[in-house]
Amino acid sequence: MTKTEGKTASAAVKDILFQNPDRLRDVIHAVMQEVLEAEMDEALGASKGERTPERLGYRSGYYGRTLVTRVGKLELRVPQDRAGRFSTELFERYQRSERALVATLAEMYVQGVSTRKVKAITEELCGHAFSASSISAINKRLDESLKAFAERPLQEPFPYLILDARYEKVR
């Protein structure tokens, strides 16, 4: 066990979490699961099993969702309601990986890292290997957003300066 006396709270938490790498994943999993439950309670207007006239619907079990994060794969149980209207804000529909991880993949690709190397890096870091086609699909979306940015209309004129240079070797 880690000694926590005389340390700040954040230092003590860091010591406890980083002592065992799986502990950090467990904490993040527990927090995300609680957020999902709280979102469902808020959407229905009542907690699980609570009888109240303000209730807007009823629970209807769970479905499994694997979310790939920086700390590894998280197997989440996403609650469902009978009407099928509940949608979590924790992650987007059909999202299977954390946005920061996807941004990192795109940045590696932009920097010229091959898709095979990106696959090897992600497998080493988070225990999940993205396929070359999924990396290419992520980058295709990135290319589309960059193209839209480059082709957007400018609201006002911008001054610019064109510079040219020439280098000649003299003996």
PyMOL commands that set and color helices and strands:
alter all, ss='L'
color gray80, all
select helices_A, chain A and resi 9-19+21-44+99-110+115-126+132-150
alter helices_A, ss='H'
color red, helices_A
select strands_A, chain A and resi 59-69+72-81
alter strands_A, ss='S'
color yellow, strands_A
deselect
rebuild
show_as cartoon
